[in-house]
Amino acid sequence: MNGMLAKRFCKVTLPLQVCKSYAGFYIGTMEEGMPYSRESVDYWETHGLAQAALDSGNWTQKMSL
């Protein structure tokens, strides 16, 4: 699955993955090892919880940057 916001606003196709920020883990995209778009509304406390949400599709897609 690819990042909807990355595609819609930046015209790039990047795969969704678990990313980390100071607020916690989120579902987003990265390019060349750097965060590109935050796709999830949600944040999770651990990488494992975020990965489980990504794998199951149980997360909320942001609708705008």
Secondary structure, 3 states (H helix, E strand, C coil): CECHHHHHHHCCCCECEEEEECCEEEEEEEECCEEEEECECCCECCHHHHHHHHHHCCCCECCCC
